[in-house]
Amino acid sequence: MNDYKMMVDAYQKAGGEDIFSDSEVAHVVLERDKILGMHAVDGLEVEADKIEKNKVQVKVTVREGYKIKNPVHMCFGVLPKEGKQIIDMQVEIEKDAAVEVRADCVFPNAVEVQHIMDAQINIAAGGSYIYQEHHFHGEHGGVEVIAKSDINVKAQGKLVTKFDLLKGRVGKIDFDYEAQLAEAATVEMLARISGQADDLVKIREAAHLNGKNSRGILDSKIALKDQAKAEIYNELTADAAGAMGHVDCTEIIKDQAIARAIPIVDVRHPGAKVTHEAAIGSVDSTQLQTLMARGLDEEDASEVIIQGLLND
């Protein structure tokens, strides 16, 4: 079995769609520093180049005015038990262009694997970039993910990021996303993670509402059990008239898990408004009792509630 087929098989086992043979769907497939597959469509340019051992540079450009019909699929991963993957990602969304990207990162056999992503994302005036990232890490907890994104959203631009890791072990995750927003630009950053055993989750998401009437939402929902730990830093700064935002962090803990949430709201203009909500605790007792009254045991009822939270 060749590397391309092995990578696609791992992607599909993790819940991915069978889309790589569709000529109307753009895609990139990378296993460590191997570029296994790449396909673009009208209005979209995709470049991928190995620049050194274990490191690949990927550049995605959506040309002015183009609205890419189908989501672009990216499949990144490391198939062996040990390995490293470093991705230098550059995204350019030109004026009034729009694209949705679905990135699946698969590490099914990981015992000692490192995945590093450093992204620069520029969204021009009126542009839209939706990025959904799904991870599957296997059952060993041997993955370390380090991701950094510097994001600039120009006037009336739109950014949505959603990260989820709901199957397999987390291992270690360290995210640092920071966005600068111009006039009437919007940003939503969503994270959904389930941790167990000795998993460690550290997330920093920050948005600066620099432009008039800019909008921002930072929303993290984390479930932890066993000895898992999480530190969530959500920072929202509003500097202009009409700028509005909300920070929401919810963490459910069981067993000996430890969670820390730090919402930071910073308002620097009398015409701006930012709200926040943070909640850490066990499964809601009323919901738990309701489900148990319908025949579920406590463990199953807890899992239903947690999955409902993470899939919200």
TACOR-V597431 format. One record per backbone hydrogen bond with DSSP energy under -1.0 kcal/mol. NH is the residue of the N-H (numbers start at 1). CO is the residue of the C=O. Records with the same first field share a line. If there is no record, write none. Layout:
BEGIN
NH=CO  CO
END
This chain:
BEGIN
6=2
7=3
8=4
9=5
10=6
11=7
12=8
13=9
14=10
15=12
16=11
19=17
22=19
25=22
27=39
28=73
29=37
30=75
31=34
32=77
34=31
36=29  34
37=29
39=27
44=41
45=61
47=59
49=57
51=55
52=55
55=52
56=86
57=49
58=88
59=47
60=90
61=45
62=92
63=43
65=95
66=63
68=98
72=100
73=26
74=102
75=28
76=104
78=106
83=112
85=114
86=54
87=116
88=56
89=118
90=58
91=120
92=60
93=122
94=62
96=125
97=94
98=66
99=128
101=130
102=72
103=132
104=74
105=134
106=76
107=136
110=107
111=81
112=81
113=142
114=83
115=144
116=85
117=146
118=87
119=148
120=89
121=150
122=91
123=152
124=93
126=155
127=124
128=97
129=158
130=99
131=160
132=101
133=162
134=103
135=164
136=105
144=113
145=172
146=115
147=174
148=117
149=176
150=119
151=178
152=121
153=180
154=123
156=183
157=154
158=127
159=186
160=129
161=188
162=131
163=190
164=133
165=192
169=138
172=143
173=200
174=145
175=202
176=147
177=204
178=149
179=206
180=151
181=208
182=153
184=212
185=182
186=157
187=215
188=159
189=217
190=161
191=219
192=163
193=221
194=165
195=223
199=196
200=171
201=229
202=173
203=231
204=175
205=233
206=177
207=235
208=179
209=237
210=181  208
211=181
213=241
214=211
215=185
216=244
217=187
218=246
219=189
220=248
221=191
222=250
223=193
224=252
225=195
227=197
228=225
229=199
230=258
231=201
232=260
233=203
234=262
235=205
236=264
237=207
238=266
239=209
242=271
243=240
244=214
245=273
246=216
247=275
248=218
249=277
250=220
251=279
252=222
253=281
254=224
257=254
258=228
260=230
262=232
264=234
266=236
268=238
272=269
273=243
275=245
277=247
279=249
281=251
288=284
289=285
290=286
291=287
292=288
293=289
295=292
296=291
301=297
302=298
303=299
304=300
305=301
306=302
307=303
308=304
309=305
310=306
311=307
312=309
END
